[in-house]
Amino acid sequence: MDEDVLTTLKILIIGESGVGKSSLLLRFTDDTFDPELAATIGVDFKVKTISVDGNKAKLAIWDTAGQERFRTLTPSYYRGAQGVILVYDVTRRDTFVKLDNWLSELETYCTRNDIVNMLVGNKIDKENREVDRNEGLKFARKHSMLFIGKYVNEYSHTF
């Protein structure tokens, strides 16, 4: 019941188009996976209630399109966020290289100083890996971020 929920946390999932942001969201909130999932247009939003040490929290998770044409949504999307999941595709180096741009955007538009950042290296089940785990870990440490490298089918209990 909602009266048992202690708090609502706004979590953002950001990263380049095609890195698997929507798949992560659906796996975590609905425990589903669709390898043919269409690209997000604008912003998607899901809510999931979790229990941590017997305390309930509601996660309001926002998934945005990674395409440049949707960047006008950015300021309102970041406002009030308490956590960010920054996703890159380990088979596409360009998505890793652009992580600094996403962090810069986060610093520009986020209204909180105490935001928790998590870096996710996605699609580790795929061949032709272009970014190894140590590179992701090094980037995460440099920016004081949590780090996870998994295949989307393994995420239902990760967060």
Phi, psi and omega per residue, in radians:
M1 nan 2.559 -3.070
D2 -1.091 -0.506 -3.118
E3 -1.190 -0.274 3.090
D4 -1.479 -0.214 -3.112
V5 -1.319 2.194 -3.104
L6 -1.371 -0.657 -3.046
T7 -2.723 2.793 3.007
T8 -2.025 2.251 -3.120
L9 -1.970 2.305 3.087
K10 -1.606 2.078 -3.116
I11 -2.068 2.335 3.098
L12 -1.886 2.528 2.974
I13 -2.004 2.045 -3.091
I14 -2.229 2.795 3.127
G15 2.628 3.022 -3.110
E16 -1.105 2.793 3.092
S17 -1.072 2.378 3.054
G18 1.485 0.126 -3.124
V19 -1.461 -0.213 3.108
G20 1.868 0.374 -3.121
K21 -1.056 -0.853 -3.117
S22 -1.142 -0.651 3.099
S23 -1.117 -0.698 3.075
L24 -1.083 -0.782 -3.130
L25 -1.062 -0.857 -3.117
L26 -1.165 -0.621 3.117
R27 -1.139 -0.747 -3.113
F28 -1.272 -0.779 -3.042
T29 -1.469 -0.656 -3.046
D30 -2.023 -0.054 -3.083
D31 0.948 0.732 3.094
T32 -2.173 2.744 3.079
F33 -2.482 2.237 3.117
D34 -2.225 1.872 -3.105
P35 -1.156 -0.227 -3.139
E36 -1.862 0.416 -3.095
L37 -1.043 2.298 -3.136
A38 -1.274 2.736 3.122
A39 -1.104 2.530 3.087
T40 -1.261 2.372 3.057
I41 -1.882 1.990 -3.117
G42 1.382 -2.049 -3.067
V43 -2.337 2.432 3.008
D44 -2.006 2.776 -3.006
F45 -2.597 2.306 3.085
K46 -2.387 2.680 3.114
V47 -2.147 2.394 3.069
K48 -2.450 2.335 3.068
T49 -1.654 2.283 3.133
I50 -2.156 2.844 3.081
S51 -2.134 2.210 3.111
V52 -2.194 2.053 -3.107
D53 0.912 0.686 3.108
G54 1.423 -0.053 3.110
N55 -1.794 2.335 -3.125
K56 -1.618 2.459 3.060
A57 -2.395 2.506 3.087
K58 -1.753 2.196 3.092
L59 -1.757 2.094 3.023
A60 -1.736 1.845 -2.994
I61 -1.856 2.157 -3.084
W62 -1.873 2.275 3.128
D63 -2.070 2.158 -3.123
T64 -1.975 2.716 3.041
A65 -1.151 2.440 -3.132
G66 -1.480 -0.121 -3.086
Q67 -1.271 2.534 -3.132
E68 -0.975 -0.626 -3.061
R69 -1.123 -0.277 3.129
F70 -1.731 0.138 -3.068
R71 -1.184 -0.244 3.082
T72 -1.160 -0.324 3.104
L73 -1.356 -0.237 -2.926
T74 -0.939 -0.940 -3.050
P75 -0.980 -0.794 -3.120
S76 -1.252 -0.525 3.138
Y77 -1.128 -0.726 -3.106
Y78 -1.381 -0.437 -3.028
R79 -0.979 2.146 3.063
G80 1.403 0.076 -3.124
A81 -1.149 2.431 3.118
Q82 -1.877 -0.230 3.112
G83 -2.657 2.602 3.120
V84 -2.342 2.323 3.010
I85 -1.880 1.941 -3.114
L86 -1.714 2.057 -2.987
V87 -1.966 2.396 2.980
Y88 -2.309 2.798 -3.140
D89 -1.747 2.077 -3.077
V90 -1.141 -0.231 3.124
T91 -1.673 0.016 -3.140
R92 -2.312 1.688 -3.106
R93 -0.956 -0.618 -3.119
D94 -1.001 -0.578 3.135
T95 -1.250 -0.498 3.079
F96 -1.328 -0.757 -3.137
V97 -1.049 -0.585 -3.091
K98 -1.455 0.028 3.120
L99 -1.032 -0.653 3.115
D100 -1.057 -0.641 3.091
N101 -1.107 -0.721 3.128
W102 -1.160 -0.694 3.093
L103 -1.133 -0.672 3.098
S104 -1.096 -0.750 3.102
E105 -1.098 -0.733 3.111
L106 -1.040 -0.809 3.127
E107 -1.123 -0.598 -3.129
T108 -1.234 -0.763 -2.967
Y109 -1.827 -0.306 -3.110
C110 -1.253 2.391 -3.074
T111 -1.687 0.034 -3.122
R112 -2.060 2.636 3.089
N113 -1.687 -0.297 -3.031
D114 -1.784 0.456 -3.089
I115 -1.194 2.465 3.116
V116 -1.740 2.199 -3.113
N117 -1.936 2.386 3.084
M118 -2.213 2.309 3.084
L119 -1.753 2.267 3.141
V120 -2.121 2.067 2.984
G121 -1.563 1.885 -3.015
N122 -1.748 2.823 3.073
K123 1.222 0.641 -3.129
I124 -1.240 -0.173 3.091
D125 -1.376 -0.239 -3.075
K126 -1.418 2.675 3.049
E127 -1.404 3.061 3.102
N128 1.109 0.743 3.099
R129 -1.095 2.294 3.140
E130 -1.908 -0.271 -3.140
V131 -2.222 2.076 -3.124
D132 -1.515 2.853 -3.047
R133 -0.979 -0.697 -3.114
N134 -1.102 -0.596 3.081
E135 -1.130 -0.753 3.108
G136 -1.106 -0.787 3.129
L137 -1.080 -0.740 3.119
K138 -1.095 -0.760 3.113
F139 -1.088 -0.790 -3.134
A140 -1.070 -0.781 3.130
R141 -1.112 -0.740 3.137
K142 -1.017 -0.592 -3.079
H143 -1.888 0.289 3.107
S144 0.935 0.866 -3.123
M145 -1.988 2.677 2.932
L146 -1.255 2.761 -3.120
F147 -2.435 2.365 3.064
I148 -2.425 2.409 3.022
G149 -2.247 1.842 -3.084
K150 -2.561 2.987 3.009
Y151 -1.565 2.492 -3.032
V152 -0.965 -0.540 3.126
N153 -1.159 -0.238 -3.126
E154 -1.711 0.075 -2.982
Y155 -1.565 -0.147 -2.993
S156 -1.014 -0.469 -3.133
H157 -2.062 0.207 -3.076
T158 -1.308 -0.805 -3.042
F159 -1.333 nan nan
